[in-house]
Amino acid sequence: MELDNTNFCRRIITPWYESYLVSFMLILCSTSIFIFAIIGLTIAISTEGFHRYSWFPLVLAGLSCVIIIGVLFRIVRRNIKS
């Protein structure tokens, strides 16, 4: 990360992809994907012909959960440092 040379305290400039707005938008999108995957999983389990395809919504829900946890970890770590 670059240092701001004009400020006396030399605060660290946060990149745009680590801002709070982008982080919360990523959490919101990943949460909607997680809900979509859970709905797909319940439909795949309840429908007789779709049992063999129930792995896909399960993987989708797992990946979106990993993204949510990763972004929350970065937000908490950023707040602890400052």
LINQUIRA-V481960 format. One record per backbone hydrogen bond with DSSP energy under -1.0 kcal/mol. CO is the residue of the C=O (numbers start at 1). NH is the residue of the N-H. E is the energy in kcal/mol with one decimal. If there is no record, write none. Layout:
BEGIN
CO|NH|E, CO|NH|E
END
This chain:
BEGIN
2|13|-1.7, 11|4|-1.6, 15|18|-1.5, 16|19|-1.3, 19|23|-2.1, 20|24|-2.6, 21|25|-2.1, 22|26|-2.2, 23|27|-2.1, 24|28|-2.3, 25|29|-2.5, 26|30|-2.4, 27|31|-2.2, 28|32|-2.0, 29|33|-2.0, 30|34|-2.2, 31|35|-2.4, 32|36|-2.2, 33|37|-2.3, 34|38|-2.2, 35|39|-2.3, 36|40|-2.3, 37|41|-2.2, 38|42|-2.2, 39|43|-2.0, 40|44|-2.4, 41|45|-2.2, 42|46|-2.0, 43|47|-1.9, 50|53|-1.0, 51|54|-1.4, 54|58|-1.1, 55|59|-2.4, 56|60|-2.4, 57|61|-2.4, 58|62|-2.1, 59|63|-2.7, 60|64|-2.0, 61|65|-1.9, 62|66|-2.0, 63|67|-2.0, 64|68|-2.2, 65|69|-2.4, 66|70|-2.3, 67|71|-2.4, 68|72|-2.4, 69|73|-2.2, 70|74|-2.0, 71|75|-2.2, 72|76|-2.5, 73|77|-2.5, 74|78|-2.1, 75|79|-2.0, 76|80|-2.0, 77|81|-1.9, 78|82|-1.4
END
